Amino acid sequence: SYDADSFAYDFALIELAAAAPLNECIGIACLPTEPPVVGQECFITGWGSLSSGGSLPSLLQEAAVTAFGNDECDGMYGGLIEDSMLCAQPRFLCTRLSAPHR
């Protein structure tokens, strides 16, 4: 379950009352069955801060990121990275995000 101190399991799924119309902005997201391969492009979305200590956006943000190893990331964050987390670096930014993300 979610841990506000470590940010473990910092995600949410919502169930819509009715189907949303699929278009260029709305699509189906498949949940992964395995961790991403290091170097694989992934897309992230959220309402998290756009810079370290920055304010929170009012609109949902999206960014393309490149996955890198959680072991390497864990070393950079002093053992704070958990298996439920994705370590990634920004690739193409739709927002201003700082690297690496967890």
Buried (B, 14 or more C-beta within 10 A) or exposed (E): EEEEEBBBEBEEEEEEEEEEEEEEEEEEEEEEEEEBEEEEEBEBEBEBBBEEEEEEBEEEBBBBBBBBBBEEBBEEEEEBBBEBBBBBBBEEBEBEBEEBBB
